[in-house]
């Protein structure tokens, strides 16, 4: 049994507010308080990370990243959620510590991460750079390289490979390769429309409370609704709350919808995000 996509994998680097504590699986300490100097503002970047299909040929798994970056060159810290369910079945979380250098020109980000999946602590590093003025691209590594984990006894076994490296891409909100139209004719039941690559195998759509993310809430409290479904691509129209996880009622506030599609080989084919507000 391979690992499975969970909710969107969340990487919320909060600079002006302390991030949330660890998740249910334990073994990871609470995030450190934010470092000084505190920047005057921060910007939400959303994107995705992938596992190398060379480092993990069995089940390369992508996830979505949500990262608040300081608008000035300084440190940031936060919490992230792994993008797939382990075998034990809990919320697997970790910590991120990084540094943004020379913002807004000559922009780079780098740092380290550590997290707990099924009671096993994983650590590694990441580094990236601004590209084309509106996105960050980079790589991440796992200390110790790729490793396979197995649980249970035959015939009830569960196993997966944790890749030793991969890539990530981050965009400012409303950027990406996939335009998303948000129809607010019925504001509390928005309709999301987008046109997917014909070579995909499935896509994941998430709606998150942006103010909750900014406060360090993490996916456990900020996810309003998620839909993950198989698809052959093409034009898609999705009504909020139809299928997927139980939806939370949308009220006055600011929200972000993200869509990421992947082919059978774990390659991301589409990615987009769109902000929308309810009065």
N, C-alpha and C positions, 0 to 999 in steps of 0.2 A: 504494500500500500504506500503510495507516494505521498509526500507532503501536499497540502492543498492551499490555495489562496484563501486567506481569512478575510478580514476587512481590508481596507486600504492600509498598507504599511505606513505608519505615521512617524515622521521625523520632525518634531516641533522644537526648533532651537529658540528659546525665549530669552531675550536679552534684558528687558526691563522688569520682568516678573519671574519669580521662581517657578520652575516647572513642577509637574506633579510627581508623586512618588512612584515606586515600582509597581508592577502588576501582580496578578494573582499567583504567578508561578514562583515567586520568591527568588532569593539569591542575589538580587541586585540592589545596591544601596540607593537611598533617596538622592535625587540630583542635588548638586551643590547650589548654593544661592548664586544669583547672577554676579558676574565680575564687574569691576569698575575699570575704566570710566564707562558709565552708562550712556549710550548714544542718544541723540535727541529723538530718533525715530527708528523704526524697523519696517521691513517690507516682507510680505508673505510671498514666498516662492513655492511653486507646486510643480512636481514632475514625477519621475519614476526612477527606480533602480532595477538592474537586471543581474542575474547570476551568469557568469561565463558558461556557455555550453561546452567549452573545453574542460574547464575546471569541474563542471557538474554535468556530465553527459546524460545522467539518468533522469533528472527532473528539474531543469533550470527554471526558476520561478521568479517572475517580476513582482515588484510592489510599487506602490505610489508613495512619494515623499512629500511632506509638508514642512517647510522650513522657514522660520522667521529669521531674516538676516539683518544685522545692524546696517544702517545707511552710512556709517563711518567705519574706518578700519579699527576694529576692536574685537574682543573675545565674545563668544556666545556659548551658552550651555543649554541643555534640554533633554527631552525624553523621546524615544522612538519606539515604535511597535513593529515587530517582525511581520512580514506580509503573508506568512503562511501558518497554518495550524500545525503544531507539532503532533506527536503521537499521544502525549499525556492529556492534552486538551485543557489548556488554561491560557490566560492572556500573557503572552511572552513579550517582555519589555526590556529596555536597556537605556543607557545614558550616552549622551553625545557631548563632547567638549571640542570646540573649534575656534579658529581665529580667521577673521576676514582682514586681509592686508591690502593697503593702498586703495581702499574704496574712495571715490567711485571710478578711479582710473587704474590701470594695471592690476585689475581685480583678481585676487585668488582667495580660496578658502581651503583650510586644511585642519586636520585634527585627528582625534581618536574616538573609538566607540567601544562599548562593552554591553553585553546583554545576555539574557537567560532564555534558553529554549529547552523545555522539558528537563529543567534542573541542571543543565549543562551550561557553564559560563563560556561565552565566546567574546573575543576581543579582536580589535584590528584598527586600521587607520583609513583615512580618506583624504583625497586632495582633488581640487578642481580649479577651474579658472573661468572668468567671464568670456563669453563667446558672442560675437555680433552685437554686443551691447544690451542684450535682453535675456540671456540665458547662461547658466553655469553647466559645464560638462566636466566630468572627472571620473576617477576610478576609486574603488575601495578594495581593501584586502583583509583577509582573516588570518590572524596569527596561527601558524601551524598548517596553513593550507587547507585543502579540501578534506572533509572527513565524513564518513558514512555512519549513521546512527540507526540501531535496530532495537525494537522493544517487543516484548511479549514472546509467546511460544507458539510454534506451529499447531494448528493452522491459523491462529489468530495473531498474526505478526504485523508490525508496522515499521517501516524503515524509510529513510530519506537521506540525501546527501546535502551537506551544507557546503556550498562552493567556497573556494579559497580566494576568489576575487570576482570582480564584476565592474560594471559601469553605472554612472548615474547622470541624469539630465534634469535640470531645474529651470522652470520658466516663471516669470512674473505672472500673476493671475490675469486671465483673459488672453494669454499667449499660448503657443503650442502649435502643433501641426493639424489639429482637428477643430474647426469652428463649431461651436455649440450654440444653438438658438434656444432661448428660454422664453416660452410663451406664458405670460402671466394673465391671460384672460380670466382665469379663475385663480387668483393669487395664492391661495393656500393649497392648490393642487396644480402646480406648474407642469407644463409639458416640455420635455427636452427633445430637441431634434438635431441629428447629426448624420453624416454620411461616412460609413466605415470602409476601410480597405477590403476588397473582395477576398483576400487571402487569409483572413483571420479565422480563429477557431472559437474564441469567446471574447467577451468584453466585461468590464466591471465599471459600474457607475456609482459614485458616492456623492451624497449631499451632506455638507458639513456646516456647522454654525461657526461663522468666522470670528465672532467676538469670543466664543468659547475657546477657539484655538489660540487667539491672542492672549488669553488669560492662562494658557498652559493646561487646558483641560484634557488634551489628548483624545484619541479616537473613542475611548470608552464612554465619554460624556458628550463629545462634540459631534459624533456621527448621528445624523438625522435619519438617513435611510441609505441602504445599499442594495444594488441589484447586480448579480453576477449571472451571466447566462451564455449559453452557446450561441453562435451566430455565424452566418456565412457572409456577413458584411452588407454593404449597400446602405440605402437610406433607412434610418431608424427613428421612430417616434415613441417616446417613453413617458407615461403618465406617472407622476410622483405617487409612490405608495403601491403601485401595481406589481405584485410579485416581490421577490427578494425578502429582505429582513423586515420585521415589523417597523413601520414608519412612525416617526415622532411628529406630532402636529406642528406645522410651520406657523409662527406668529410674527409679529413685527420684529424686524431685524435684518441683518446682513448674512447672506449665505454664499457658499461656493459649491458648484457642481463640477466634478471631474469625471472624465471618461478615459480609460486606457484599454486598448485591445491588443491581443497577443495571438500569434499563430501557434501551431502545435509544437514548434521547436522552442517556445518560450521567447521568441523575438517580438518586441513591441512594434506594432504596425501603426497605431494611432495614439495620440495623446492630446488632450485639450482640457481647458478649464474655463469656467465663466462665473463671474460674480453676479448676484442678483439680490434685490432688496424688496422686502415687504413693508408697506407703510403701516 
